[in-house]
Amino acid sequence: MTNAVNARTPRGREVRVRFELSDLELRVEAADASDDQPVPRHAKDDDESGRGLALVEALADRWGVEPRSPVGKVVWAVLTLPEGIAPLPHPSLPGSGALQAPDSGCEDRQAQ
């Protein structure tokens, strides 16, 4: 997302972030109006930037870049959720989900 915010684009061109949870996959997108393609690099220990795509490569199951209409690009990454984690509907957002860990068999107890 930092790259999208810092991209050299004309004034008034918005950046966008989008999250989509479906089945056991979370798709994260960052869009900007720049046509410059992201390139992973190897940051030095004292570099203050340059690790974003390295983190994406390390954490995501897959990632890529798609054209954004009418201009720009969308950089996306997909993370597969561990088995046993199921999305729950969020009460205020139709079609959204929160994550629920599998039942451990332990009961919650309140102090009396």
Backbone hydrogen bonds, N-H to C=O, Kabsch-Sander energy under -0.5 kcal/mol:
donor,donor_aa,acceptor,acceptor_aa,energy
5,V,1,M,-2.3
6,N,2,T,-2.4
7,A,3,N,-0.8
9,T,7,A,-1.2
13,R,10,P,-1.7
14,E,12,G,-0.6
16,R,31,A,-2.0
18,R,29,E,-2.1
20,E,27,R,-2.5
22,S,20,E,-0.6
22,S,25,E,-2.5
25,E,22,S,-2.9
26,L,79,L,-2.8
27,R,20,E,-2.9
27,R,25,E,-0.5
28,V,77,A,-2.8
29,E,18,R,-2.9
30,A,75,V,-2.6
31,A,16,R,-3.1
32,D,73,K,-2.0
43,A,41,R,-0.8
47,D,44,K,-1.6
55,L,51,R,-2.3
56,V,52,G,-2.2
57,E,53,L,-2.9
58,A,54,A,-1.9
59,L,55,L,-2.3
60,A,56,V,-2.9
61,D,78,V,-2.6
62,R,78,V,-1.2
64,G,76,W,-2.1
66,E,74,V,-2.4
68,R,72,G,-2.1
73,K,32,D,-1.8
74,V,66,E,-2.7
75,V,30,A,-2.9
76,W,64,G,-2.5
76,W,74,V,-0.5
77,A,28,V,-2.2
78,V,62,R,-2.9
79,L,26,L,-2.7
81,L,24,L,-3.2
81,L,79,L,-0.5
85,I,82,P,-1.6
86,A,84,G,-0.6
86,A,100,Q,-1.7
88,L,98,A,-3.1
90,H,93,L,-0.6
90,H,96,S,-0.9
93,L,90,H,-0.8
96,S,93,L,-1.9
98,A,88,L,-3.0
100,Q,86,A,-1.5
